[in-house]
Amino acid sequence: MRNKPVLLTVTGVAMHRGEEDDAMRLTTMGTLSGSRDKWKLRYEESQSDSNEKHRITMTMDGGTVTMKRDGAYGTNMVFQKGRRFESSYRTPFGTFDMGIFPSRVDYHVDEGGQGEISLKYQLDIQGQYASVHHLRIDFAGSPRDPV
């Protein structure tokens, strides 16, 4: 499948010291490409305070999910259950060291282009515990779109 248009909903919740923040929810259009073993989901999101757009690419392959986020708030993340990943988080205010430790990395994509990604991970910033995040992305192509 090559660049199939999909409607996707991104839902993110952060928990800090047992307190749950308000859920972040985004519904947007994106594209899905790939085949049975490897998928790429691409979409754009806007920064709420600046309207700056960021390109997101989620790659699902062999039980691992990678996320690349371009723009002023850019990062690369690798989600592999039970394995810590260290990277950096670029912002207009400077670059910060970041670590993630996923406890859930699940995804499913069917041949029609419908699927989901479900992640739960601990986030550290500059070596200090920041929060636990739950991220879910649901996506589906239009029934009229060819596969």
C-alpha positions, 0 to 999 in steps of 0.5 A, spaced: 500 500 500 502 506 498 500 513 501 493 511 502 489 517 505 487 515 513 483 519 518 487 519 524 485 520 532 491 521 536 489 521 544 495 522 549 494 523 557 500 524 561 500 522 569 505 526 573 506 523 581 499 520 580 495 526 577 492 525 570 493 531 566 487 533 561 487 528 555 490 531 548 486 529 542 487 531 535 483 528 529 487 529 522 488 526 516 495 523 514 497 517 510 499 510 511 504 506 507 507 499 507 505 492 507 504 486 512 511 487 516 512 494 516 508 500 516 509 508 516 504 513 518 505 520 517 501 526 519 502 533 521 500 537 528 500 544 529 503 547 536 497 550 539 500 557 541 504 558 535 500 555 529 507 552 527 506 545 523 510 539 525 511 533 521 510 526 524 512 519 522 511 513 526 514 507 523 511 500 525 516 494 524 518 488 528 514 489 534 518 496 535 515 503 534 519 509 532 517 516 532 520 522 528 518 529 529 520 535 525 520 542 526 522 547 532 520 541 537 523 535 534 525 529 536 526 521 535 523 516 539 524 508 539 519 504 543 521 497 544 517 494 550 522 493 556 528 497 553 530 504 555 531 509 549 535 515 550 535 521 545 534 529 545 528 534 545 530 540 541 526 546 542 527 554 541 529 554 548 535 549 547 536 542 547 534 537 553 536 530 554 530 525 554 529 518 556 523 513 555 522 506 558 516 503 554 512 498 558 507 497 552 508 497 545 502 495 541 500 496 534 495 493 529 494 494 521 489 490 517 490 490 509 485 495 509 489 500 512 485 500 519 489 500 525 491 503 532 498 504 535 498 504 543 504 506 547 505 507 555 512 509 557 515 513 562 519 520 560 525 522 563 528 529 562 535 531 563 535 525 567 529 526 572 523 523 572 517 527 568 511 523 567 508 517 565 505 517 558 499 513 554 499 515 547 493 512 542 493 513 535 487 510 531 486 510 524 482 508 518 482 509 510 475 511 507 471 506 505 471 509 498 479 509 497 482 504 493 487 499 497 
